[in-house]
């Protein structure tokens, strides 16, 4: 059995014996009291012969489990919901699991990975699940390499806006409650699923190749908001020219009414605190960073967390591209600044290609990852570099990838031997010289 240890960076999550192909979540949330109840129907497929599977579910109480419509035996211990299928499901066959559950959702806490998941705000909800927080609000097969489609219907008090990683299919108000129904037709990793609830208004932004909107507090500061978020449609169009077609139907930025330490991307949606509505580069670059994740991380998604540079290094390099585009520092100038900072960093030794769970979100993963791409660009030239990126996003659209796959892709597109470059930048501790 491959049931446990599917990813050593996030131990105890996921079951490699099966995939979930679709999640149908019907949720009811009481903002006063932070009370969640729901039913999750998971359409699954066996990857090997199975008689029992395990789902991830944290802090919530299970009331009933059914398999293919019949009551099933289960145990729920240590965030693992073990379900007896009642028969042997042969490799390749499908089956359906339905879970009814309720309780007070709580974030998952890890010494190495920090806190993630469902978070109660002053007047609303934030879900930031990367990398291990999805089980805080729905039973799931919490593996980044198990992407699925989603239908999510959430009922809460009237007067609140609900934003979900997907496209709004219906909104229905009855009495004092509103049900928001969203559909995510593009395969999505569990950690990219999100729910945001607050007293927000929607600002539609014109000029992008797909619909672009901001969901924000009514009392936002006008100048800071425009400086940080006003150019999102142009930014999306710029990235589409460089990286290939935008991979989803729309893009939404949610600005919570609370301050947040860091923003976070979800699929087709990014979340910021109101403290990011400022006109300085630090805020502008984060808006660019999260938007670029729609290509680097959300459409093209790592298979194992050790390859996180494929997300963060690419998103950081995208910041530098936008900086040059709007007339600030060039990519080369940004590379010089951050090469020096990485070179003089006295933190623990880091291997970019396998940083370990303690360092997977270390700033050097972001900056050295971007420098690796800059080194590749300097080696192969601009035309070939952007051809590599565009053909990569096209070939791997909505797929899971590895570093080895990217290296092979770059060599295949360029016809060059590039392994020596990647070995130095990814798998040696010593920082290579900055390429010219």
C-alpha positions as a Python dict, from the first residue, in 0.01 Angstrom:
ca = {
    (1, 'X'): (0, 0, 0),
    (2, 'X'): (117, 354, -81),
    (3, 'X'): (-135, 499, 161),
    (4, 'X'): (93, 700, 392),
    (5, 'X'): (384, 933, 328),
    (6, 'X'): (265, 1057, -10),
    (7, 'X'): (482, 1368, 38),
    (8, 'X'): (754, 1386, 302),
    (9, 'X'): (716, 1765, 325),
    (10, 'X'): (354, 1728, 444),
    (11, 'X'): (347, 1394, 625),
    (12, 'X'): (18, 1233, 718),
    (13, 'X'): (-174, 1391, 431),
    (14, 'X'): (-316, 1224, 123),
    (15, 'X'): (-380, 870, 10),
    (16, 'X'): (-201, 757, -305),
    (17, 'X'): (-426, 453, -359),
    (18, 'X'): (-703, 659, -522),
    (19, 'X'): (-782, 994, -683),
    (20, 'X'): (-1078, 1222, -629),
    (21, 'X'): (-1206, 1339, -968),
    (22, 'X'): (-1481, 1573, -846),
    (23, 'X'): (-1588, 1734, -517),
    (24, 'X'): (-1950, 1840, -465),
    (25, 'X'): (-1966, 2047, -145),
    (26, 'X'): (-2291, 2177, 6),
    (27, 'X'): (-2204, 2395, 305),
    (28, 'X'): (-2389, 2605, 562),
    (29, 'X'): (-2190, 2856, 767),
    (30, 'X'): (-2305, 3055, 1071),
    (31, 'X'): (-2077, 3356, 1099),
    (32, 'X'): (-2188, 3420, 1456),
    (33, 'X'): (-2027, 3134, 1642),
    (34, 'X'): (-1806, 3013, 1352),
    (35, 'X'): (-2018, 2704, 1286),
    (36, 'X'): (-1982, 2500, 967),
    (37, 'X'): (-2194, 2207, 853),
    (38, 'X'): (-2187, 2033, 522),
    (39, 'X'): (-2209, 1733, 301),
    (40, 'X'): (-1925, 1642, 68),
    (41, 'X'): (-1976, 1399, -219),
    (42, 'X'): (-1649, 1278, -368),
    (43, 'X'): (-1640, 1105, -704),
    (44, 'X'): (-1330, 885, -691),
    (45, 'X'): (-1124, 643, -898),
    (46, 'X'): (-905, 363, -766),
    (47, 'X'): (-537, 375, -863),
    (48, 'X'): (-490, 21, -731),
    (49, 'X'): (-722, -247, -594),
    (50, 'X'): (-865, -96, -273),
    (51, 'X'): (-1101, -203, 5),
    (52, 'X'): (-1035, 96, 232),
    (53, 'X'): (-934, 457, 175),
    (54, 'X'): (-833, 748, 395),
    (55, 'X'): (-944, 1110, 369),
    (56, 'X'): (-807, 1416, 548),
    (57, 'X'): (-1043, 1602, 782),
    (58, 'X'): (-941, 1821, 1076),
    (59, 'X'): (-1136, 1918, 1391),
    (60, 'X'): (-1483, 1859, 1240),
    (61, 'X'): (-1717, 1582, 1353),
    (62, 'X'): (-1838, 1319, 1107),
    (63, 'X'): (-2207, 1223, 1133),
    (64, 'X'): (-2240, 981, 841),
    (65, 'X'): (-2042, 821, 562),
    (66, 'X'): (-2185, 648, 256),
    (67, 'X'): (-2015, 462, -26),
    (68, 'X'): (-2210, 440, -351),
    (69, 'X'): (-2526, 532, -163),
    (70, 'X'): (-2497, 272, 114),
    (71, 'X'): (-2392, 332, 474),
    (72, 'X'): (-2023, 262, 530),
    (73, 'X'): (-1807, 187, 831),
    (74, 'X'): (-1550, 451, 920),
    (75, 'X'): (-1310, 571, 1187),
    (76, 'X'): (-1193, 929, 1237),
    (77, 'X'): (-870, 971, 1433),
    (78, 'X'): (-577, 1214, 1412),
    (79, 'X'): (-726, 1404, 1117),
    (80, 'X'): (-761, 1081, 913),
    (81, 'X'): (-1105, 960, 811),
    (82, 'X'): (-1066, 591, 722),
    (83, 'X'): (-1356, 456, 514),
    (84, 'X'): (-1426, 86, 454),
    (85, 'X'): (-1562, 51, 102),
    (86, 'X'): (-1750, -273, 162),
    (87, 'X'): (-1601, -439, -143),
    (88, 'X'): (-1284, -453, -345),
    (89, 'X'): (-1276, -167, -593),
    (90, 'X'): (-1047, -275, -872),
    (91, 'X'): (-780, -49, -1020),
    (92, 'X'): (-936, 196, -1265),
    (93, 'X'): (-1292, 161, -1134),
    (94, 'X'): (-1490, 450, -993),
    (95, 'X'): (-1675, 487, -664),
    (96, 'X'): (-1851, 762, -469),
    (97, 'X'): (-1803, 864, -106),
    (98, 'X'): (-2044, 1098, 75),
    (99, 'X'): (-1954, 1252, 412),
    (100, 'X'): (-2186, 1453, 634),
    (101, 'X'): (-2001, 1659, 894),
    (102, 'X'): (-2017, 1969, 1114),
    (103, 'X'): (-1839, 2163, 1386),
    (104, 'X'): (-1616, 2461, 1449),
    (105, 'X'): (-1350, 2479, 1178),
    (106, 'X'): (-997, 2538, 1303),
    (107, 'X'): (-668, 2601, 1130),
    (108, 'X'): (-414, 2323, 1108),
    (109, 'X'): (-98, 2404, 1301),
    (110, 'X'): (244, 2261, 1229),
    (111, 'X'): (580, 2349, 1382),
    (112, 'X'): (743, 2336, 1039),
    (113, 'X'): (462, 2460, 817),
    (114, 'X'): (286, 2709, 1042),
    (115, 'X'): (-90, 2767, 1036),
    (116, 'X'): (-317, 2714, 738),
    (117, 'X'): (-683, 2666, 658),
    (118, 'X'): (-1015, 2813, 767),
    (119, 'X'): (-962, 3133, 967),
    (120, 'X'): (-1230, 3333, 1142),
    (121, 'X'): (-1185, 3706, 1082),
    (122, 'X'): (-1327, 4003, 1270),
    (123, 'X'): (-1638, 3987, 1051),
    (124, 'X'): (-1602, 3706, 801),
    (125, 'X'): (-1382, 3420, 690),
    (126, 'X'): (-1048, 3369, 518),
    (127, 'X'): (-928, 3033, 383),
    (128, 'X'): (-556, 3018, 309),
    (129, 'X'): (-479, 2647, 273),
    (130, 'X'): (-125, 2624, 135),
    (131, 'X'): (19, 2371, 188),
    (132, 'X'): (-182, 2162, 437),
    (133, 'X'): (-495, 2353, 541),
    (134, 'X'): (-767, 2211, 314),
    (135, 'X'): (-881, 1945, 565),
    (136, 'X'): (-989, 2229, 796),
    (137, 'X'): (-1311, 2273, 597),
    (138, 'X'): (-1382, 1968, 380),
    (139, 'X'): (-1287, 1598, 366),
    (140, 'X'): (-1033, 1558, 89),
    (141, 'X'): (-746, 1361, -55),
    (142, 'X'): (-496, 1628, 35),
    (143, 'X'): (-226, 1572, -228),
    (144, 'X'): (-111, 1843, -470),
    (145, 'X'): (-92, 1583, -747),
    (146, 'X'): (-461, 1492, -712),
    (147, 'X'): (-642, 1766, -900),
    (148, 'X'): (-1020, 1759, -927),
    (149, 'X'): (-1314, 1970, -1042),
    (150, 'X'): (-1550, 2125, -787),
    (151, 'X'): (-1908, 2235, -726),
    (152, 'X'): (-1937, 2442, -407),
    (153, 'X'): (-2264, 2579, -268),
    (154, 'X'): (-2233, 2782, 52),
    (155, 'X'): (-2520, 2933, 247),
    (156, 'X'): (-2456, 3215, 495),
    (157, 'X'): (-2617, 3530, 629),
    (158, 'X'): (-2758, 3781, 382),
    (159, 'X'): (-2545, 4091, 344),
    (160, 'X'): (-2213, 3911, 312),
    (161, 'X'): (-2025, 3849, -10),
    (162, 'X'): (-1891, 3497, -68),
    (163, 'X'): (-1598, 3447, -306),
    (164, 'X'): (-1488, 3095, -400),
    (165, 'X'): (-1216, 2959, -629),
    (166, 'X'): (-1441, 2907, -930),
    (167, 'X'): (-1705, 3077, -1141),
    (168, 'X'): (-2028, 3203, -985),
    (169, 'X'): (-2312, 2987, -1119),
    (170, 'X'): (-2601, 3106, -899),
    (171, 'X'): (-2689, 3331, -607),
    (172, 'X'): (-3020, 3282, -430),
    (173, 'X'): (-3154, 3471, -128),
    (174, 'X'): (-3429, 3332, 90),
    (175, 'X'): (-3525, 3510, 408),
    (176, 'X'): (-3210, 3608, 594),
    (177, 'X'): (-2974, 3371, 411),
    (178, 'X'): (-2806, 3366, 70),
    (179, 'X'): (-2675, 3059, -109),
    (180, 'X'): (-2375, 3116, -335),
    (181, 'X'): (-2304, 2843, -589),
    (182, 'X'): (-1968, 2824, -762),
    (183, 'X'): (-1830, 2582, -1019),
    (184, 'X'): (-1464, 2505, -1084),
    (185, 'X'): (-1442, 2317, -1413),
    (186, 'X'): (-1062, 2329, -1438),
    (187, 'X'): (-877, 2066, -1232),
    (188, 'X'): (-765, 2215, -901),
    (189, 'X'): (-536, 2094, -623),
    (190, 'X'): (-700, 2084, -279),
    (191, 'X'): (-472, 2353, -133),
    (192, 'X'): (-590, 2599, -400),
    (193, 'X'): (-958, 2568, -306),
    (194, 'X'): (-1074, 2867, -102),
    (195, 'X'): (-1371, 3047, 49),
    (196, 'X'): (-1366, 3417, 140),
    (197, 'X'): (-1659, 3576, 325),
    (198, 'X'): (-1699, 3941, 417),
    (199, 'X'): (-1894, 4263, 377),
    (200, 'X'): (-1745, 4345, 41),
    (201, 'X'): (-1838, 4506, -286),
    (202, 'X'): (-1730, 4394, -633),
    (203, 'X'): (-1529, 4623, -862),
    (204, 'X'): (-1518, 4506, -1223),
    (205, 'X'): (-1198, 4612, -1401),
    (206, 'X'): (-1191, 4674, -1775),
    (207, 'X'): (-916, 4604, -2026),
    (208, 'X'): (-814, 4245, -1961),
    (209, 'X'): (-837, 3946, -2196),
    (210, 'X'): (-1070, 3780, -1941),
    (211, 'X'): (-1296, 3931, -1672),
    (212, 'X'): (-1090, 4081, -1390),
    (213, 'X'): (-1243, 4200, -1063),
    (214, 'X'): (-1159, 4308, -711),
    (215, 'X'): (-1373, 4214, -411),
    (216, 'X'): (-1293, 4473, -145),
    (217, 'X'): (-1424, 4668, 154),
    (218, 'X'): (-1639, 4968, 68),
    (219, 'X'): (-1417, 5205, 271),
    (220, 'X'): (-1093, 5121, 87),
    (221, 'X'): (-841, 5405, 37),
    (222, 'X'): (-889, 5519, -321),
    (223, 'X'): (-532, 5623, -407),
    (224, 'X'): (-365, 5323, -248),
    (225, 'X'): (-617, 5085, -403),
    (226, 'X'): (-564, 5224, -754),
    (227, 'X'): (-185, 5224, -718),
    (228, 'X'): (-168, 4861, -607),
    (229, 'X'): (-459, 4701, -795),
    (230, 'X'): (-560, 4944, -1069),
    (231, 'X'): (-345, 4787, -1342),
    (232, 'X'): (-442, 4424, -1289),
    (233, 'X'): (-611, 4387, -1633),
    (234, 'X'): (-301, 4524, -1808),
    (235, 'X'): (-78, 4307, -1591),
    (236, 'X'): (-279, 3997, -1684),
    (237, 'X'): (-258, 4086, -2053),
    (238, 'X'): (117, 4141, -2028),
    (239, 'X'): (171, 3802, -1865),
    (240, 'X'): (-52, 3635, -2124),
    (241, 'X'): (174, 3773, -2398),
    (242, 'X'): (486, 3638, -2224),
    (243, 'X'): (357, 3311, -2077),
    (244, 'X'): (70, 3208, -2305),
    (245, 'X'): (-307, 3230, -2270),
    (246, 'X'): (-447, 3294, -1923),
    (247, 'X'): (-548, 2946, -1801),
    (248, 'X'): (-881, 3021, -1630),
    (249, 'X'): (-1213, 3189, -1705),
    (250, 'X'): (-1156, 3498, -1486),
    (251, 'X'): (-939, 3647, -1214),
    (252, 'X'): (-1045, 3787, -877),
    (253, 'X'): (-845, 3966, -610),
    (254, 'X'): (-1009, 3962, -267),
    (255, 'X'): (-900, 4231, -20),
    (256, 'X'): (-1006, 4137, 332),
    (257, 'X'): (-1111, 4398, 584),
    (258, 'X'): (-833, 4270, 812),
    (259, 'X'): (-460, 4324, 780),
    (260, 'X'): (-271, 4014, 666),
    (261, 'X'): (96, 3929, 700),
    (262, 'X'): (123, 3790, 347),
    (263, 'X'): (-110, 3750, 48),
    (264, 'X'): (-186, 3409, -98),
    (265, 'X'): (-298, 3275, -433),
    (266, 'X'): (-581, 3033, -497),
    (267, 'X'): (-707, 2909, -833),
    (268, 'X'): (-839, 3207, -1027),
    (269, 'X'): (-834, 3412, -705),
    (270, 'X'): (-580, 3579, -478),
    (271, 'X'): (-629, 3716, -127),
    (272, 'X'): (-475, 4029, 24),
    (273, 'X'): (-519, 4222, 348),
    (274, 'X'): (-629, 4585, 344),
    (275, 'X'): (-271, 4676, 443),
    (276, 'X'): (-161, 4594, 85),
    (277, 'X'): (-350, 4888, -65),
    (278, 'X'): (-42, 5112, -91),
    (279, 'X'): (154, 5272, -373),
    (280, 'X'): (499, 5127, -294),
    (281, 'X'): (682, 4857, -490),
    (282, 'X'): (644, 4605, -208),
    (283, 'X'): (267, 4601, -259),
    (284, 'X'): (276, 4628, -638),
    (285, 'X'): (519, 4337, -667),
    (286, 'X'): (297, 4116, -450),
    (287, 'X'): (-5, 4188, -670),
    (288, 'X'): (211, 4085, -969),
    (289, 'X'): (345, 3782, -784),
    (290, 'X'): (4, 3641, -692),
    (291, 'X'): (-143, 3704, -1036),
    (292, 'X'): (145, 3524, -1206),
    (293, 'X'): (79, 3220, -986),
    (294, 'X'): (-225, 3151, -1202),
    (295, 'X'): (26, 3014, -1455),
    (296, 'X'): (303, 2912, -1214),
    (297, 'X'): (141, 2693, -951),
    (298, 'X'): (-231, 2694, -1022),
    (299, 'X'): (-243, 2573, -1382),
    (300, 'X'): (104, 2416, -1390),
    (301, 'X'): (126, 2259, -1044),
    (302, 'X'): (407, 2076, -870),
    (303, 'X'): (376, 1703, -809),
    (304, 'X'): (590, 1709, -493),
    (305, 'X'): (642, 2002, -256),
    (306, 'X'): (1020, 1975, -294),
    (307, 'X'): (977, 2135, -638),
    (308, 'X'): (819, 2451, -497),
    (309, 'X'): (1075, 2667, -681),
    (310, 'X'): (867, 2589, -994),
    (311, 'X'): (598, 2806, -835),
    (312, 'X'): (779, 3067, -630),
    (313, 'X'): (1088, 3119, -843),
    (314, 'X'): (874, 3170, -1154),
    (315, 'X'): (637, 3407, -970),
    (316, 'X'): (929, 3608, -833),
    (317, 'X'): (1078, 3639, -1182),
    (318, 'X'): (738, 3757, -1301),
    (319, 'X'): (762, 4043, -1048),
    (320, 'X'): (1089, 4150, -1206),
    (321, 'X'): (937, 4139, -1554),
    (322, 'X'): (652, 4366, -1441),
    (323, 'X'): (898, 4603, -1273),
    (324, 'X'): (1076, 4648, -1605),
    (325, 'X'): (746, 4677, -1792),
    (326, 'X'): (626, 4973, -1583),
    (327, 'X'): (956, 5157, -1599),
    (328, 'X'): (1104, 5073, -1261),
    (329, 'X'): (1418, 4859, -1221),
    (330, 'X'): (1505, 4627, -1510),
    (331, 'X'): (1515, 4250, -1471),
    (332, 'X'): (1893, 4264, -1479),
    (333, 'X'): (1904, 4525, -1203),
    (334, 'X'): (1666, 4324, -985),
    (335, 'X'): (1881, 4016, -1044),
    (336, 'X'): (2195, 4202, -931),
    (337, 'X'): (2028, 4323, -611),
    (338, 'X'): (1889, 3985, -513),
    (339, 'X'): (2197, 3787, -615),
    (340, 'X'): (2394, 3991, -364),
    (341, 'X'): (2131, 3941, -95),
    (342, 'X'): (2120, 3566, -148),
    (343, 'X'): (2500, 3550, -160),
    (344, 'X'): (2535, 3722, 177),
    (345, 'X'): (2247, 3543, 350),
    (346, 'X'): (2380, 3357, 653),
    (347, 'X'): (2080, 3127, 698),
    (348, 'X'): (2085, 2749, 695),
    (349, 'X'): (2229, 2583, 386),
    (350, 'X'): (1968, 2545, 115),
    (351, 'X'): (1933, 2323, -190),
    (352, 'X'): (1687, 2498, -418),
    (353, 'X'): (1577, 2173, -583),
    (354, 'X'): (1497, 2011, -247),
    (355, 'X'): (1493, 2273, 31),
    (356, 'X'): (1316, 2060, 292),
    (357, 'X'): (995, 2145, 478),
    (358, 'X'): (1167, 2388, 715),
    (359, 'X'): (1292, 2604, 425),
    (360, 'X'): (1029, 2550, 158),
    (361, 'X'): (901, 2907, 207),
    (362, 'X'): (1243, 3061, 272),
    (363, 'X'): (1291, 3382, 74),
    (364, 'X'): (1593, 3230, -98),
    (365, 'X'): (1365, 2973, -266),
    (366, 'X'): (1188, 3266, -428),
    (367, 'X'): (1492, 3474, -517),
    (368, 'X'): (1735, 3196, -611),
    (369, 'X'): (1453, 3039, -812),
    (370, 'X'): (1413, 3364, -1006),
    (371, 'X'): (1790, 3386, -1051),
    (372, 'X'): (1789, 3033, -1193),
    (373, 'X'): (1543, 3144, -1459),
    (374, 'X'): (1754, 3452, -1527),
    (375, 'X'): (2059, 3229, -1574),
    (376, 'X'): (1861, 3015, -1817),
    (377, 'X'): (1751, 3326, -2008),
    (378, 'X'): (2109, 3452, -2030),
    (379, 'X'): (2226, 3112, -2160),
    (380, 'X'): (1962, 3058, -2430),
    (381, 'X'): (1854, 3413, -2521),
    (382, 'X'): (1522, 3595, -2497),
    (383, 'X'): (1343, 3431, -2790),
    (384, 'X'): (1420, 3077, -2680),
    (385, 'X'): (1353, 3158, -2313),
    (386, 'X'): (999, 3280, -2368),
    (387, 'X'): (938, 2999, -2616),
    (388, 'X'): (1031, 2756, -2338),
    (389, 'X'): (787, 2925, -2099),
    (390, 'X'): (499, 2945, -2345),
    (391, 'X'): (532, 2588, -2466),
    (392, 'X'): (565, 2471, -2104),
    (393, 'X'): (240, 2637, -1993),
    (394, 'X'): (62, 2507, -2304),
    (395, 'X'): (186, 2149, -2278),
    (396, 'X'): (134, 2127, -1900),
    (397, 'X'): (-188, 2326, -1872),
    (398, 'X'): (-380, 2204, -1564),
    (399, 'X'): (-123, 1925, -1512),
    (400, 'X'): (125, 1825, -1243),
    (401, 'X'): (496, 1861, -1311),
    (402, 'X'): (844, 1804, -1168),
    (403, 'X'): (1176, 1983, -1198),
    (404, 'X'): (1308, 1700, -1412),
    (405, 'X'): (1020, 1749, -1653),
    (406, 'X'): (1104, 2121, -1685),
    (407, 'X'): (1472, 2050, -1750),
    (408, 'X'): (1384, 1797, -2019),
    (409, 'X'): (1135, 2040, -2172),
    (410, 'X'): (1389, 2323, -2187),
    (411, 'X'): (1647, 2097, -2351),
    (412, 'X'): (1394, 1963, -2599),
    (413, 'X'): (1271, 2307, -2705),
    (414, 'X'): (1617, 2463, -2735),
    (415, 'X'): (1811, 2160, -2857),
    (416, 'X'): (2080, 2250, -2600),
    (417, 'X'): (2238, 2061, -2312),
    (418, 'X'): (2129, 2259, -2005),
    (419, 'X'): (2165, 2008, -1725),
    (420, 'X'): (2493, 2157, -1606),
    (421, 'X'): (2323, 2493, -1552),
    (422, 'X'): (2036, 2344, -1354),
    (423, 'X'): (2270, 2125, -1147),
    (424, 'X'): (2466, 2431, -1032),
    (425, 'X'): (2162, 2643, -952),
    (426, 'X'): (1931, 2377, -809),
    (427, 'X'): (2147, 2107, -653),
    (428, 'X'): (2457, 2283, -520),
    (429, 'X'): (2460, 2489, -201),
    (430, 'X'): (2711, 2742, -333),
    (431, 'X'): (2549, 3025, -526),
    (432, 'X'): (2681, 3043, -885),
    (433, 'X'): (2806, 3379, -1017),
    (434, 'X'): (2545, 3611, -1162),
    (435, 'X'): (2531, 3556, -1539),
    (436, 'X'): (2570, 3849, -1775),
}
